[in-house]
Amino acid sequence: MKKAISRGGSPTLGALVAASLVSILAADALPAQDLAGFEKNLTEHRLDNGLTFLIYERPVAPIVSFYTYVDVGSAQEVAGITGLAHMFEHMAFKGTTKIGTEDYESEKAAIAEIDRAYAAYDRERRAQGADPQRIAELEQAWKDAREKAKEYLVNNEFSEIIDRAGGVGLNASTNSDKTDYFYSLPANKVELWAYLESERFLDPVLREFYTERDVVMEERRLRTESQPIGRMIEQMLAAAFVAHPYGYPTVGYMSDLQSFSRKDALAFYEKHYAPGNMTIAIVGAVKAGELIPMLTKYFGRLPAGEKPPPLRTVEPEQIAERLLRIPDSSQPVYAEGYLRPAVTDPDDAVYDAIADVLSNGRTSRLYRSLVRDKKIAAQTGAFNGFPGSKYQNLVLAFAFPTPGHTAEDVQAAIHAEVERLKAELISDEELAMIKTRAKAGLVRSLASNTGIARQLAAYKVLFGDWRELFYSVDRIEKVTKEDIRRVSREVFRPVNRTAAMIVNQEEG
């Protein structure tokens, strides 16, 4: 949610003029996007079952955007089921007892047979001294059952209904902190959305589960196992978080993907998809007074359930630097992370300011030092909230060395810039630009229906009040140069650092 990454080029008079224009435009645009304007047009409504709606009336076009935020991500997983939050995200598009099937009663029996066959196969393959021939027979029976169930499928019916209604942007995502579902429809199709969105959480059918599990395994192969940086990041997270589930990869470990079952996914859904664990933002050409009865009609059908308890595990204080050197024939890269408090910490705005001064734009410290002046990096940056922000997380810095330079070269240069923040106060000009960019960033984040919906829901869940979106800029405005030096000294300690580098095999 809060990331700043520097990009190429060098500062010019044109860049400085552009920065001034950003400041002017931000000052002009902000009143239309201020807290008072939102409070006037936003209605917060909570159903009896606990589901919260944020309805923002924005009749600039006959379009409505919908954003469902479920307060569950890979941080809610435990050993053995890693990747299941992401897996259920895939399942939420597979339809219901009414959508996606030719004959649900027959399909239901076919799915039950898949479950039975998989349980037998899984049990046998884990047994000590199992017979390979018996394992192969049971695996084939399971595959045959999956093939039989295909007779009843109507492929992609959920998505096609939305497409035919003029829907755009249909998608979903999962990360460490959340799972979200979003798309937009013409304003005269709001009731269709209310029916479809409530149905898929009221009455999901996890059809094609094992076929989709294969898809997720392929995602892991492509994005992690066959990507040097993906492998490095997975190892770095595991080293940085020795207790907290932020150390788990969102996509899951391959052994878990090969093992968890449809019943595991149903249990995960029943625990985490209670209405009280969901927040839905609706933004566009709607009127809250007309919409609320419709929302009650459809979403009120979801049975109330207790919000899952908060995580118990807190990452222990780090007492030793951790460094991973990964030999690989790929381009060298270096990344280092420092454990910092959750986004709700009183100093969160200071951490954002630190990331901004280090890496936001061509005048940032990392860019000027590593890319422009020393020419030892092709790209560099820093950001907060890695891999999530709800719990203790990392402020991360990274760099890609240029040919002829090593990961150790950029490591030393990043450390030099970090030590500058600890030793010296930043300039008045740097502090002013941090605050200007924060205001401009708020304006940009509220430029579209989907952007508004995303921000409102996220701040409501993380802080308990969507208004914190606007207060966050106020807190940046109060950050001082002394705050930045103080927090830098607290966080940028070698014993609080986890670093990882890819080094060429011949160098290693």
Backbone hydrogen bonds, N-H to C=O, Kabsch-Sander energy under -0.5 kcal/mol:
donor,donor_aa,acceptor,acceptor_aa,energy
4,A,382,A,-0.6
16,L,12,T,-2.0
17,V,13,L,-2.5
18,A,14,G,-2.6
19,A,15,A,-2.2
20,S,16,L,-2.0
21,L,17,V,-2.3
22,V,18,A,-2.4
23,S,19,A,-1.9
24,I,20,S,-2.2
25,L,21,L,-3.3
26,A,22,V,-2.7
27,A,23,S,-2.1
28,D,24,I,-2.1
29,A,25,L,-2.8
30,L,26,A,-2.2
32,A,29,A,-0.9
33,Q,29,A,-0.6
33,Q,30,L,-1.7
34,D,31,P,-1.1
38,F,34,D,-1.8
39,E,35,L,-2.9
40,K,36,A,-1.6
41,N,37,G,-1.0
41,N,38,F,-0.5
42,L,38,F,-1.4
43,T,55,I,-2.8
45,H,43,T,-0.5
45,H,53,F,-2.5
47,L,51,L,-2.7
50,G,47,L,-1.8
52,T,278,M,-1.6
53,F,45,H,-3.3
54,L,280,I,-2.5
55,I,43,T,-3.1
55,I,53,F,-0.5
56,Y,54,L,-0.6
56,Y,282,I,-3.0
57,E,41,N,-2.5
57,E,55,I,-0.6
58,R,56,Y,-0.7
58,R,284,G,-2.9
60,V,58,R,-1.8
61,A,58,R,-0.6
63,I,61,A,-2.5
64,V,185,L,-2.7
65,S,283,V,-3.2
66,F,183,Y,-2.7
67,Y,281,A,-2.2
68,T,181,Y,-3.2
69,Y,67,Y,-0.6
69,Y,279,T,-3.4
70,V,68,T,-0.6
70,V,179,T,-2.9
71,D,69,Y,-0.5
71,D,277,N,-2.7
72,V,70,V,-2.7
74,S,175,N,-1.6
75,A,176,S,-2.1
76,Q,73,G,-1.8
77,E,74,S,-1.6
81,I,78,V,-2.2
84,L,81,I,-1.8
87,M,83,G,-1.9
88,F,84,L,-2.5
89,E,85,A,-1.5
90,H,86,H,-1.5
91,M,87,M,-1.8
92,A,88,F,-1.8
93,F,90,H,-1.4
94,K,91,M,-2.2
96,T,99,I,-1.5
97,T,203,D,-0.6
102,E,152,Y,-2.8
107,E,103,D,-2.5
108,K,104,Y,-3.5
109,A,105,E,-1.4
110,A,106,S,-1.9
111,I,107,E,-2.8
112,A,108,K,-2.1
113,E,109,A,-1.7
114,I,110,A,-1.7
115,D,111,I,-2.4
116,R,112,A,-2.2
117,A,113,E,-2.7
118,Y,114,I,-2.8
119,A,115,D,-2.4
120,A,116,R,-1.9
121,Y,117,A,-2.3
122,D,118,Y,-3.3
123,R,119,A,-2.2
124,E,120,A,-2.1
125,R,121,Y,-2.4
126,R,122,D,-1.0
127,A,123,R,-0.7
127,A,124,E,-0.8
130,A,127,A,-1.4
135,I,131,D,-2.3
136,A,132,P,-2.2
137,E,133,Q,-2.1
138,L,134,R,-2.4
139,E,135,I,-2.4
140,Q,136,A,-2.0
141,A,137,E,-2.1
142,W,138,L,-2.1
143,K,139,E,-2.2
144,D,140,Q,-2.5
145,A,141,A,-2.0
146,R,142,W,-1.8
147,E,143,K,-2.0
148,K,144,D,-2.2
149,A,145,A,-1.7
150,K,146,R,-0.8
150,K,147,E,-0.7
151,E,148,K,-1.5
152,Y,149,A,-1.5
153,L,150,K,-1.3
154,V,100,G,-1.7
157,E,154,V,-1.3
160,E,156,N,-2.3
161,I,157,E,-2.2
162,I,158,F,-1.3
163,D,159,S,-2.4
164,R,160,E,-2.6
165,A,161,I,-1.2
166,G,163,D,-1.7
167,G,162,I,-2.8
168,V,184,S,-2.1
171,N,182,F,-2.1
173,S,180,D,-2.0
175,N,178,K,-2.5
176,S,387,P,-0.6
179,T,70,V,-2.0
180,D,173,S,-2.4
181,Y,68,T,-2.0
182,F,171,N,-2.5
183,Y,66,F,-1.5
184,S,168,V,-2.6
185,L,64,V,-2.4
187,A,62,P,-2.3
189,K,186,P,-2.3
190,V,187,A,-0.9
193,W,189,K,-1.8
194,A,190,V,-2.4
195,Y,191,E,-2.2
196,L,192,L,-2.7
197,E,193,W,-3.2
198,S,194,A,-1.5
199,E,195,Y,-2.4
200,R,196,L,-2.2
201,F,197,E,-0.7
202,L,198,S,-1.7
203,D,199,E,-3.2
205,V,95,G,-2.0
206,L,204,P,-0.5
207,R,205,V,-2.0
209,F,206,L,-0.7
212,E,208,E,-2.6
213,R,209,F,-2.1
214,D,210,Y,-1.5
215,V,211,T,-1.3
216,V,212,E,-2.2
217,M,213,R,-2.2
218,E,214,D,-1.9
219,E,215,V,-2.0
220,R,216,V,-2.2
221,R,217,M,-2.1
222,L,218,E,-2.5
223,R,219,E,-2.9
224,T,220,R,-2.3
225,E,220,R,-2.0
226,S,221,R,-1.8
227,Q,224,T,-1.0
231,R,227,Q,-2.5
232,M,228,P,-2.3
233,I,229,I,-2.9
234,E,230,G,-2.0
235,Q,231,R,-2.0
236,M,232,M,-2.6
237,L,233,I,-2.6
238,A,234,E,-1.9
239,A,235,Q,-1.6
240,A,236,M,-2.5
241,F,237,L,-2.4
242,V,240,A,-0.7
247,G,244,H,-1.9
248,Y,245,P,-2.3
252,G,249,P,-1.0
256,D,253,Y,-0.6
257,L,253,Y,-2.2
258,Q,254,M,-2.0
259,S,256,D,-1.4
260,F,256,D,-3.0
265,A,261,S,-1.8
266,L,262,R,-2.2
267,A,263,K,-2.2
268,F,264,D,-2.0
269,Y,265,A,-2.4
270,E,266,L,-2.6
271,K,267,A,-1.5
272,H,268,F,-2.3
273,Y,269,Y,-2.5
277,N,274,A,-2.4
278,M,275,P,-2.0
279,T,69,Y,-2.5
280,I,52,T,-2.8
281,A,67,Y,-2.7
282,I,54,L,-3.1
283,V,65,S,-2.4
284,G,56,Y,-1.9
285,A,63,I,-1.7
286,V,284,G,-2.2
290,E,287,K,-0.9
291,L,287,K,-2.2
292,I,288,A,-2.6
294,M,290,E,-0.6
294,M,291,L,-0.6
295,L,291,L,-2.3
296,T,292,I,-2.5
297,K,293,P,-2.1
298,Y,294,M,-2.1
299,F,295,L,-2.1
300,G,295,L,-0.7
300,G,296,T,-0.9
301,R,298,Y,-1.1
302,L,299,F,-1.5
305,G,49,N,-0.6
320,A,495,V,-0.6
322,R,497,R,-2.3
324,L,499,A,-2.3
326,I,324,L,-0.6
326,I,501,M,-3.1
328,D,503,V,-2.6
333,V,502,I,-0.9
334,Y,399,A,-2.3
335,A,500,A,-2.4
336,E,397,A,-2.7
337,G,498,T,-3.1
338,Y,395,V,-1.8
339,L,496,N,-1.3
340,R,393,N,-3.3
343,V,389,S,-2.8
345,D,342,A,-2.1
348,D,345,D,-2.1
350,V,347,D,-0.7
351,Y,347,D,-1.8
352,D,348,D,-2.0
353,A,349,A,-2.0
354,I,350,V,-2.3
355,A,351,Y,-2.4
356,D,352,D,-2.2
357,V,353,A,-2.5
358,L,354,I,-1.9
359,S,355,A,-2.0
360,N,356,D,-2.6
361,G,359,S,-1.2
364,S,361,G,-1.3
365,R,357,V,-2.2
366,L,358,L,-2.7
367,Y,358,L,-0.5
368,R,364,S,-2.6
369,S,365,R,-2.3
370,L,366,L,-2.4
371,V,366,L,-0.7
371,V,367,Y,-1.5
372,R,367,Y,-2.5
373,D,368,R,-2.5
374,K,369,S,-2.5
376,I,370,L,-2.2
377,A,370,L,-1.6
378,A,400,F,-3.2
379,Q,400,F,-0.9
381,G,398,F,-1.7
382,A,4,A,-1.1
383,F,396,L,-2.2
384,N,2,K,-0.9
386,F,394,L,-1.6
393,N,340,R,-1.7
394,L,386,F,-2.3
395,V,338,Y,-2.0
396,L,383,F,-3.1
396,L,394,L,-0.6
397,A,336,E,-2.6
398,F,381,G,-2.3
399,A,334,Y,-2.3
400,F,379,Q,-2.5
402,T,376,I,-1.8
405,H,402,T,-2.1
410,V,406,T,-1.5
411,Q,407,A,-2.1
412,A,408,E,-2.1
413,A,409,D,-1.6
414,I,410,V,-2.6
415,H,411,Q,-2.4
416,A,412,A,-1.8
417,E,413,A,-1.7
418,V,414,I,-2.3
419,E,415,H,-2.5
420,R,416,A,-1.6
421,L,417,E,-1.6
422,K,418,V,-1.4
423,A,419,E,-1.7
424,E,420,R,-3.0
431,L,427,S,-2.1
432,A,428,D,-2.3
433,M,429,E,-2.2
434,I,430,E,-2.1
435,K,431,L,-1.8
436,T,432,A,-2.2
437,R,433,M,-2.8
438,A,434,I,-1.7
439,K,435,K,-1.7
440,A,436,T,-2.4
441,G,437,R,-2.6
442,L,438,A,-1.8
443,V,439,K,-2.0
444,R,440,A,-2.4
445,S,441,G,-2.2
446,L,442,L,-1.0
446,L,443,V,-0.7
447,A,444,R,-1.5
452,I,448,S,-2.5
453,A,449,N,-2.7
454,R,450,T,-2.6
455,Q,451,G,-2.1
456,L,452,I,-2.7
457,A,453,A,-2.2
458,A,454,R,-2.1
459,Y,455,Q,-2.4
460,K,456,L,-2.1
461,V,457,A,-2.3
462,L,458,A,-2.7
463,F,459,Y,-2.1
464,G,459,Y,-0.5
464,G,460,K,-1.4
465,D,459,Y,-1.0
468,E,465,D,-1.7
469,L,466,W,-1.9
470,F,467,R,-1.4
471,Y,467,R,-1.9
472,S,468,E,-2.0
473,V,470,F,-0.7
474,D,470,F,-1.2
475,R,471,Y,-2.3
476,I,472,S,-1.8
477,E,473,V,-2.1
478,K,474,D,-1.0
479,V,476,I,-1.3
484,I,480,T,-1.7
485,R,481,K,-1.9
486,R,482,E,-2.6
487,V,483,D,-2.7
488,S,484,I,-2.0
489,R,485,R,-2.0
490,E,486,R,-1.5
491,V,487,V,-2.5
492,F,488,S,-2.4
493,R,491,V,-2.1
496,N,493,R,-2.1
497,R,494,P,-1.6
498,T,337,G,-2.7
499,A,322,R,-3.2
500,A,335,A,-2.9
501,M,324,L,-2.3
502,I,333,V,-2.5
503,V,326,I,-2.1
503,V,501,M,-0.6
505,Q,328,D,-0.7
507,E,504,N,-0.6
508,G,504,N,-2.9
